[in-house]
C-alpha cells in the first residue's frame, strides 16, 4: 500500500467562496483523496493522497471549471550517454510528486517536465536527476516564479480596470450628468441627440462587457448552466439584464410601455468597472497577505561557494550535495544547513528564530541556510539540502498552515453553499414584487431593484474573511519565530484553558550540573564518580551529560553490559562491578537500602535539586545532587499566562518534593510529579477533565505522545525532530516567551477573523433588503446598482485591509535575548 502524502496545488478560476466550495467538493469526489481544504484567498488546495492519482485530481478540477495550475520547465542535463540513461532519467523525474509528464532528449541533453505548481519546484526536479546520477539544473529563463505570477495578475487586473474605466467614463458623464448638471440634458439633445447619445452608450457599454467584463460571462454563464451559480453569475445576470433592457429601449422601443423607455447602460458599465476595481484592490491586498512567505522564500540563496577537487567554485544551490564543503565569507549568506568544520564567527539567525542576538559558531556547531554570517570566515560540511533544510521546512510548515481551514469557517462555508442560489431567488422575487405592486413605471423599479440585489450580494467578503487572516497571521508568526504547523492550531490555542509544561529542557535550561556528592561509608569520591560517569556515558539523558562533565579529565572505564530501564534509571557492569544509577524508585525496585540518606534527599528536594542514586554491587554508594536551573524567562512566562486567565501546570518525572520546589519558585498552579514517560498522556487527559482544553509545551522524544495527545502541542524548537513533528506549533528560538507570543498571535488572529465574518454577514444581511427597496416607502429612494457594485467591492477591500493589520502585530513578550544586558 502506498504511503499517504500531503499534496498542495494551485487552482485557477476561483472568484468567490462559492467557487472554493465547489472545487473542494470536486476534489472530495476523487478516489484516494481525503482531508481536502481549498483556500480561496491563496488560490490553493491541500489534500492527502492515499493511492489517488494526480491525473484524476486535475481531471476533476477541469470538469468543475477550476483547473489546477500547471507549469513546464526545461532542465539542462549532463552525464547521459545512451538510451537507457534516458529511461532512468525519465523514471527519476516521474517519481517526483506532482510531475504529470517528463520527456528527456539525449541529443540536446535536456529534459522537458510538465508538473503541477505548488507540488514541487524546479530545484527539486533538478535535484532528483542529480541524485539519479545525471547532474541537472534549470535552464535559464524557465521555472515557476510565484511572485512574478502574482504581480502579473495584479498588472492584468489593473489594465482591465483602467480600460473599463476609460470606456465607462463617457457613458457615466452623458447619462448621469444629465441628472445633476442643469441644462446638460437639453445640450445633449440639441447637439448629438438623445438617440445618438444612447447609441454611443450602447457601443461603449458593449465594449466594456465583451472586453474587460468578458471574464464574468465566460465563467458565470457556464456555472449557471451547470446549476452551480457563483459570483460571476450574479454579475453576468445583473449587467446583462441592465444591458438587455436598455438595448430593447434603444432598438425596439415599441415593445416597452412609453413610461419605461429609459436606458441603464451606465449601470452595466459602471458595475463592471467598480467590481474590476475591487478585484484589482483585492489582488494587491492578497499579494501582501503572502508577503511573509515570499520573504522566507527570498531568504533562500541562489548560489554557494563549494570546494570541489581542491578548488572553490560558485555553484547553483540546486547542485550542492550533502557532504560538500561550503565556504562562507564575512557578511555572506549561508547557503544550506551544515556543520562547521573550520573557522569561527557569529551568525545572525533572526530571520529563522526571531532572536535578534547573533549566535556564536565554532567547529562542530550547526549552521542554518538563509542566515547571515558575521565578521568571521567559516567552512562547513553540508548536512541537509533542498526541501530537507530548516528554511525549506519552515516554508513548507507556513504554506500548510496558510492553506488550512479553521472550524470557525464551517459556518461561512455552509452559508456560501446556498447563498448565490438564494440571492438569485430573492432577485426574482424582488422583480416580481415591484412589477406587481410598485408605482409607475413598475418595470423600471423592478429592474433597478433586481439588479441591485444581484450585485450587492456577491459573497466575496465571506470567502476572504477567514483565509486572509490565517495567511497574514501565520506569516507574521513565522517572522516572530512561532511556526503554526497546522492552521487550525490558531483556533485551538485560543480555546486553551490550561498550559502544561514539561520541566527538563522546557522550563529549565536542560543543561544540569552536579552540585554535590554525598558518599556512603567506605566509598571514595573519585572511584564512585568515575564508575557512575562511565555508566551515564551510555545514556541520552541531560543528567548524564552533567555527571560526565563532573568527571571531565578522568579516565573512564569500559562498560561491558548496559540496560536503560525507562522511568527508573540505568543498570550496567563496569570493571566487573554491578552498577545501578537512577531514581529512588530504582533502588526500591532492586531492594537497595537508602535509609541513611533520608535527610540528604529531603534537603536536596526542598531546594529543587534532583537526587541521583548510585549503587555498587547491591550497596548504596552515593547520592549525587543535580540542579537544572530554570530558564530566565520561565517565571515571567508563568506570570503572563496567569494574567491572561490561564491555569499553568507542570508535568515531570521528578519527585513531588523537587517538583514542588520548582513550582513554588515559578508560581505554577498544578503539579503532576513522578510521571513516567508513558504516563504523560494520562496526565494530559486528567488536566483536560479538570480544567478544559490543554496546551502542552515540551521538547524531548518522550514528550511526543503528550504533544500529540494535548488539544494543542507546542514544541520548543531547540528540541528533537520527533517532538517538533508531533506538535501543532513550533517555537523556533527555544525561548518560552514564544508561548506567550503564540497565544497572543492566536487571540489576535481569531479576533480579526470574527471581525471579518461579522462584517461579511452583517453587510449582506443589512444591504440586501436595502437593495431590494425596503427603504423606498420611507425615503422614496432606491439604491442605485452602481452604488451596490461599489459597496460590494468595498466590503471585500475592507475585509482584506482588516486582515493586513495583523502584519503589525508586536511580540507580547520579549525573549531573554532581547532584554537589556548590564554593561
Buried (B, 14 or more C-beta within 10 A) or exposed (E): EEEBEEBBBBBEBBBBBBBBBBBBBBBBEBEBBEBBBBBBBBBBBBBBBBEBEBEBBBBBBEEBBBBBBBBEBBBBBEBBEEEEBBEBBBEBBEEBBBBBBBEBBBEEBBBBBEBBBBBBBBBBBBBBBBBBEBBBBBBEEBBBEBBEBBBEBBEEBBEBBBBBBBBBBBBBEBBBBBEEEEEBBEEBBEEBEEEEBBBBBBEBBBBBBEBBBEBBBEBBBBBBEEEBBBBBBBBBBBBBBBBEBBBBBBEEEEEBEEEBBBBBBBBBBBBBBBBBBBBBBBBBBBBBBBBBBBEBBEBBBEBBBBBEEEEEEEBBBBBBBBEBBBBBEEEBBBBBBBBBEEBBBBBBBBBBBBBEBBBEBEEEBBBBBBBBBBEBBBBBBBBBBBBEBBBBBBBBBBBBBBBBBBEBBEEBBEBBBEBBBEBBEBBBEBBEBBBEEBEEBBBBBBBBBBBBBBBBBBBBBBBBBBBBBBBBBBBBBBBBBBBBBBBBBBBBBBBBBBBBBBBBBBBBBBEBBBBBBBBBEEBEEEEBBBBBBBBBBEBEBBBBBBBBEBBEEEEBBEBEEBEBBEBBBBBBBBEEEBBBBBBBBBBEBBEBEBEEBEEBBEBBBEBBBBBBBBBBEEEBBBBBBBBBEBBBBBBBBBBBBBEEEBBBBBBBBBBBBBBBBBBEBBEBBBBBBBBBBEBBBBBBEBBBEEBEBBBBBBBBBBBBBBBBBBBBBBBBBBBBEBBBBBBBBBBBBBBBBBBBBBBBBBBBBBEBBBBBBEBBBEBBEEBBBBBBBBBBEEEEEBBBBBBBBBBBBBBBBBBBBBBBEBBEBEBBBBBBBBEEEEE
